[in-house]
Amino acid sequence: MSARVEDAPRALPAPIDVRLGELLAAKAAPGAGVIVARTAELLSCERLRGRSSLLIEEWAGRPPAGAEDEGRSESAPLPKAREWIAALRASGLAGDGRVVTPLVLTPGGRVYLHRYWRAERRLTERIRARLAAPPEEEDFDRLAPLFRRLFTGARERPDLRSVAAAAVLRGRFAVLSGGPGTGKTTAVAQIIALLLERDPGARIALAAPTGKAAARLSAAVAGPSSLTDTLRARPPAPACTLHRLLDYSPREDRFRRNAEHPLAADAVILDEASMVDLLLMDALFDAVSPHARILLVGDSGQLASVETGYVLGDLCAAAQPPGKSPAFAAAWSRLSGDTLPAGRAVSSLRDACVELAWNWRFSEQQRIGAFAEAVRAGRAEAACATLEAAGEDLIHLSPARCPRAAQAVEELLPELRRVVEASDADEALQSLSDIRILCAVRRGPWGVEAFNAAAEEALRRCGHPARGLFYPGRPVLITASDYALSLFNGDLGVLWPKDGALCAWFRRPDGTLRSIAPPRLPPHETAWAMTVHKAQGSEFGSVLLVLPDRDSPLLTRELLYTGITRARRAVRLLASSQTIALCVARSAARPSGLCEGLT
């Protein structure tokens, strides 16, 4: 069971939240100022937690966060839902969206700032329109031979990657979700091959929210180019960031690609879609022609975007329980020659959404896979039982055993030394990709800063000059993209000598190395340890995942799941049993009207 909203730590309103409430209260009808102020303040505070709306029923009758501590006059409990809604309607500032008002109140009792209501409403309508488009199945018999060749030898029946491919071929909107190692990028390459087989001139745009994710998508698609002659002869253009795809203008703070100037693409494939917020997803759908296809690819169990909304999570939730309609099953059978179970009352959204289940990465590290699945499903007892029964691939470190960062790092010292004692930059980068410390927070005794300092201190005790910003073997994490240098936020490099001087070395998508003088680097930081958020989309041989001993809104099952699944081979989890259980029980899900509008 998910933790209720009152179980999560509630942040005190920031000055900007209070100021918004004051500004709207001054414009409210007489007698409605107090409830308008409190609504706007709470709504602003919730938006900073990533929620696009405020569900009144969820908060009715509760005291506002921090009111008693600050001695504020508004410390009385919030009104009951019916009174609250009536007061907002009488305020003159909350409408139904047909006329622009600062607040929008829906029939279901959700309150929005108008900008987010408009984005959610437009996105819902565009997805529904795509789902309502007639299916395209006329050429399925012609595509069947290639389809069957691409999807042979699967370990699961039916091969869900082939089901996702059928959804893309058949409709104008599809979602492909699944955990790390489930074959999403392989499926994307197979889908591209089929789209090009259908139309060799098809314009396929590949995009991701970050430069690092875009580079990884390009490399993944280029790898299996032998899938078809068409894909080898005419591969799609390299993936780019969403902002670059939509031609974002920082000076004008707008996207130049929109409904009036749409993208020249017949299909758009967006990877790492869990990281894309509501406003950016709305901008994407605005810029894609209604006749083009959109495929969203990602992991709905991972951390959501740092901005407002969680579109991928809402879509996957609205598509539950999984199942396919008889019409979809018949179309898939024409392509595959196999039989797909079908249900009668299946929505078009459920036909369009596919979640991969078989995990290729954890087929040998089954304890990690079982633990990650229990965490994602919110099964605390199963997660704890798996953790306590774990072997070398999954180790639980109690804070009592490692009460300080220095003691936890000591167990990793052999792996850290392999980085700084490597024979060359190539070996250093390889060793660096084999170990990583992941933290939930940046500061404090269990944060990134403390563990980076502990790692350097441990190396100094071994005689290595790990001090300051420039020393051989120092891992550097790029924190701001530089397109001129082809370095992107999240890229990882290492300082290593070249002709007697230190250079920063990075691995290209094709595996070769390149060096850059440290003064030319864009903003970066030391990366023996990094936050789980920064590690999203990456993978390492083994991971030390550190959770703080104090409660925090960051401690959710999504954070724990994301951190655990960064490892290919082994995980050490440094956290108390109570903290682990708390994480598993608490979800960072951001319920919105999008899910309601699509079911």
N, C-alpha and C positions, 0 to 999 in steps of 0.2 A: 504494500500500500504506500502511495506517495505521501510525503510529509505535507500536512496542511499548510496554508499560507501563514497561519499564526505560529507554526513551528519554526519558521525560518527567522533568523535575525533580521530585524527591521532597521534600516538605515534612518538616521535622523534627517529631517528635511534640510537640504542645502539652502543657502541664501537665495539662490536663483529660483528654487521651488517656492519659497515664501514670497519672493518679489512677484512672481507670476500670479500667485493667489491674490496679492494686494492689487495688482493692476486690473484683474478681472472683477474683483469685488467692487472697485470704484465705479465700474460701468453697469453693475447689476441693478435690477429693479429694487425698490425699497423693500427691506426685510429679507432679501435673498443674499446679501453680501457675504454673510458668514459661511453659509453652506457652499457658495460658489468658490470662495477663497480656499476652503478646506478641500473641496473637490479638485480644484486646479493644482493645489500644492501636492496632494496625494498622487494625482495623475502624472505630474511632472516627475515626482520621485519614482513612480513605477516605470516611467519611460526610461529613466536612467538605469533601471534594472533590466531593460530590454523588452518591456511589455508595451505593446502598441495601444492598449486600452485598459480601462479600469472596470471590472465587473462589480457593480454596486452590491449585489447580494453577498459577495465575498467579504465585504468590508462593513456592511451595515451593522450598527450597534457596537462597534469596536472603538476604543480610544485611539486617536492619532498617535503615530510613533513619536516618542520624545516629548509629548506635550506636558506631561506631569513633571519631567525632569527640568524643563525650561521654565516652568511656572507660567505658562501661557494661559490666556483667558479662554482659549478654545480647547481646553482640556476635557470638556464633556464628551461623552461617547458620540460617535457619528450617529445620525438619525437612522431609524428603520428604513428599509428599502422603499416602501411606498411613500413615506414622507420625503425622503431624499429626492426621489424622482419628481415628485410634485413640485418641490422647491426649485429644482433645476429648470423645469418647464416654465415656471412662473418668473424665472430670472431674466428672460429675454436674451440669454447668452447661449442657450443650448437648443439647437434645432434638430431636424431629422436629416440634414444634409442637403435638402433641395435648395435652401438659401444658405449662403455662407455665414456661419456663426463661429465664434471661437471654440465652442464645444459642440460635439455631436452626440446625441442620446439615441440609442437604437431601441427598438421594441423589446429586445431581450435584456435591457438594463445595462448595456455597456456604454461607457462614456469615452470619447476620443477627443484629442485635439484634431481640428479639422483636417490638417495635413495628412495625418496618419489614417484617418477614416477614409479620405479620398483615395489614398494609395491602396488600401486594403480592398475597398469597394471596386476600384478599377481592375486590380489583379484578379479578384474573384470572378468578375464578369468576363474577363479575357480568357481565363482558364475554362470557364463553363462554355464559352463559345467554341473554343478549340475542341473540347470534349464532345460537343454536339455536332461537329463536322462529320459528313458521311465517311465511313471507313474506305480506305483505298486498298482493294484486294485484287484488282483485275489482273495483275501480272504475277500473282503468287505462284502459279504453276511454272512460269518461266524462272522464277527465283528459287524454286524448291531445290534443284540440284546443288547450287552453291550453298544454300542454307543448310542442307544436310551434311555437306562436306565440312563446313565451318564448325558445326556443333556435334562432332563425333567424339566418342571416348569420354564423355562426361561421367563423373562419379555419382551424380545424382539424377534421378528420374522423377519428373522431367527436368531437363537442363534449364534452369531458370534464366540463364543468360539468353537462351534462344527465345524464351517467353518475352523477355525485355525487347529483343530484336523485333519480334512480331508486333509488339506494341508500338514501336517506333515506325515500322513500315506501314502499319495500319492507320495510325492517327497522326494528329498534329501536335500532340503533347504527351510526354511520357516521363516517368520518374524511375530511375534505377538506383536503389539504395542497397547498402550492405556494409558489413564491417571490413576492416583492413584484411587483405588476404582472401577476399571472397571472389576476386576476379573481375572487378568492375572495369578496370582499364582494358583488360583483354576483351571484355564484352563491347566496350566502346570501339575498339579497332574492328571487331567483327561487324558491328552495326555500320560503321563507315564503309566497309567493304561492300555490304549489301546495298547501301544507298548509292554507291558509285556503280554497282552492277545494274541497278535500276535505271540510273541516269548518269553516264560517265561525265557529263558536264555539270553535275550538281555542285553548287557552291556551298561548302561546309565550313562553318566558322567554329573554331574551338576557343574556349575561354575559361578562365578561372579567376577567383577573387584576388589572388596574389601572383606576383611575378614568379615566385618559386613554384607554386602549384601549376602555373601555365607551362613553365619549362619542363616540369615532370610529365605533364600530359602530352606535350609534344614528343618527348622521348619515348613514352609508352606507345603512342600511335605509330611512330616511325619504326619501332622495333619489329613488329610482325608484318612488315610490308610485303612479305611473300604470300600473304593470304590470298591475294588475287593479282592478276596482271594489271588491272585497272588501278588498284590502290598503289602498286609499285610505280606505275607510270605517271600517275597524277595524284600524289598525296595531297591532303588538305594543307592550307597554309599553317605555319606554326601557330600554336595557341598564344593568346595574349591576355592581358588582364581585362576584366570587364570594363574598367574605366577607359582603357585604350580602345577596346572594341566599340564602345559607345561614344568615343571622341569627346572625352570630358575636357571642358575649358575651365581651368582654375580661375582665370580672370573674371569670367562671367558666372562661375559657379553653376554650370548647367552642362547637360549632355547635348552635343550637336546632332546626334542620331536620335530620332524620335518618330512619332507617327507621321509627321510631315516629311521627314528625311530618313526613311527606314534603312536598315542594313541591307546590303546587297548579298543576301544569303538565303539559300533554300532550306538550310538546317543549321541550327545553333545548338552546340553541345556544351553545357556548362558543368565543369567538374568542381568538386569541393563545394557543392551548393549549400551545405549546412552553414557555411561561413558568410552567406549573402543575406543582408538584412532586407527588411520590407521595402524601403524606398528604392534601393538599388535593384531589387527584383522587379519592382513596378517599372522602373526605367528600362530594364531589359525587354519586358513584354511590350512596352510602348514602342520600342524601336524595331521589333521583329514583325515582318509582314504577317497578316492573319493566315496567309496560305503557306507559310514556312513552318517547318517542324522545330520544336523546342524539346530537348532532352536534358533533364536535370539529373546529375549524378552526385551521390554523396552518401554519408552515413548519418542517419537520423539519430543515432545514439550518441554522437559526438557533441562537443560544446557548440553552442549556437554562436552567431555573429556577436561581435562586441556592441553593435548598434541595435536598433529596435527591431523586434520581430524575429520569428523563426519559421520561415516559409516552408522549408523542407520538412521540418518536424510536423507542422500543421497538416501538410499534404499527406504524409505517411499515416498520421493519426486518423485523418478523414477517410483513408482507404482501408481501414480495418473493419471487420476481419478480412484477411486476404481471400481471394477467390476470383474466378473468371466466368464470364457469361457464356452461354451456349454458342453465341455468334463468334466470340473470340476463340473459344476452344476449337470450333470448326475451321476457322481461318488458320490457326496454328497447326492443326492437323494437316491442312493442305501443304504447308511449308515443310513440316517435319516428317510427315508420314507416320506419326505416332498419335497417341490418344491423351488428351488433357482433361482431367476431371472438371466439371462445370457445375455451377449452381444457377438457380432460376432468378432470384432477386439480387442481381449483381449490378452495381452502378458503373457508369462509364469511367469514373475515376478509379475504381478498383481494377478495371481492365487495363488502365494506363499505368498503374503503379506495380512495380516488381521489386521484391526484396530478396537478394541472394542469401542463401543459407549456408552452403558448404564452404568451410574455411580452409583454404589451401595452406595458409601460413601456419595455423595452429594444429594441423593434422598430426604433427609429432609432439608439439608442446600442448598436450590436451588439457593439462591443469590450467594453463593460462587461458585457453579458449573457454573452458567451463566456468572459470571465475569471471571472465569478462562478460559472458552471456548472462550469468546470474546477476551481475551488477546492472547490466543494461535492462534486465527485466524487473529490477527492483526487489529481487528475492534475497533479503539480507541473510536469512538462516543458511540458504544454500551457498551463498558467497563465502560466509565465514567458515562453513564446514569444508568447502574446497580449499580455502586458504590454510586452515589448520592441518589438513591432510596432505599439503603440498610437498613436493620434493625439490630438487635443485633448480627446476625451471621457475618455481614460484616460492619465494621465501618471505615470511613475515618477520620483520624486525621490530621488536618492541622498543618504544622510547626509553623504557627502563634499562634496556641493554645498551642503547646508544643515546644517552641523554643530551649529547651535544653534536653539532655538525662535524667536528673534528673526529669523533669516534666513528661516526657513520662513514666518513670518507676514508678512514684507515682501511676499511675492508675493500675499498675500491683501488687502493694504491697500486697494486700490480698492473691493473688495467690502465690507470693514468700514466704510469711510468712508460708503458709501451708506446704512448703517444710521443712523449718528449725524448725518448731514447731510440726513436725510429732511425733507420739508416738514411731516409730521404723524405721529401714532402709527400710523395705518393703513399709510402708506408704510414706516415703520420696521419694522413687523412683517412686511410683505411682503418687504422686503430681508433681514430676519433669517432668514426661511424659505428664503432662496436660498443661504445659505452656513453651513457648520458645520465646526468642527474636532473630530474624533473621536479619542480616545486610548484605548489599551488599559489604561493605568494612570492613577492619580490623581496620584502623586507622582514626583519625579525629573525629570531634564532633558527627558524625552519624555512627561511626564504632563500632566494637565488643569491643575494649578495653574501649571506653568511656561508653558503656552500662553495661559492667561487673562492672566497677568501680561505676557507678551510682546505680546499684542493691545492691552492698555491702554497700554503703553509706546509702541507704534507710533502709536497715536492721539494721545497727548500730544505726540509729536514733530511731528505735523501741526497742533498748536494746539488740539486738543480737550481739555477738562478731564476726561479719563477717569481719575478718581482716587477711591478710597474706595468706599462702598456706594451713593452717591446722585449720579448724573450722568445727563444726558439721553442716551438711547440704550443705557443699560446693559441687556443681556439678562439676565433672571432665570428660573431654572429652579426650579419648585416641587419640593421633595423630600419632602413629607409631605402627604397629602390632607386637605382641610378641606371637609367636605360642606356646612357652613353657607354657605360662600362659593362652593361649586361649583368649587373649585380642586382639582386632583388631581395626585398624584405624576407628574412628567414634563411637566406643562403649561409652556409657554414664553410669557413676556411680555416687555415692554420698558418701561423708565422713560421717561416723556415728559411735558412740561409740560401742565398744564391750569389755566387761570385763574391763571397765575403760580406754581403749585406743582407739584412732580413727583408723578405718579401712575404706578401700574403698570397697564399696558394689556394686556388679553388678548382673544383672538378667540373669540367664541361659536361653537358648532357651525354656526349658520346664517350665519356670516360677519360678523356685526355685532360692534362693539367694546364693551367695558365697562372702566371704570377703578376701581381700588381704591387707597386710601391706603396707601403703603408700610408704615406701622406695623401694619396689619391683616393683612399677608401671613403665611401659614404659613411654616414653615422653607423657605428658598430659598438659591440660590447664583448667582454669576455664570456665564454660560453662553456666552461666546464659544467655549469648548471644553467638551466633556463626554465621559464615558466611552461606549464602544460599548454597554455594558450599558444605560446610561440612554437611549440613542438607539433602543433596540429598539422597533419599532413605529412609528417616525417616518420622515419622508422630507424631504429637502432638495434644493434645486436642484443645488448642488455641494458636495462634501465633500473635506476634507483629512484623510486617515486616517493616523495616526501610530503606528508600532510601535516599541517600545523596542529598543535595540541589545544588550540582555542577555536571555538566555534566561529564560523565565518560564512557569509552568504555564498562564498565560492565553493564550499564543500558540498558538492552534489554528485549524484551518480554519473552524470555526464562528464564531469571532470575526472573522476576516478576511472571510468571506462576509457576515456581518451588517453589518459596517462598509461594505463596498463597495456593498451593495444599499440603503443609506440614500439614495443619490444618484439623482436623476431624470435629470440631464443630464451631469455630469462628475465625475470622481474624480481627485484627486492622492493618490498613495500614497507616503508618506515612510517608507522602510524599506530595509534592505540586501537584496540578492538572497538572501543566506543566510537571513535572517530570514523572507522570504516563502516560500522553499522549505520551511523548517522548519514554518511554519504550515500549509501545504498538506498536508504529510506527516503531521501530528499531528492526531488527532481527539480531541475532548472527549467522545466517546460514552461513555455510562455503562451498559455491559451489565448486564442484570439477569435475574432469573428470570421476569419478565413475558413477555419475548420467548419464552423456552423453553416457558412454560405455554400459549402461544397457537398454537404451531406443531405 
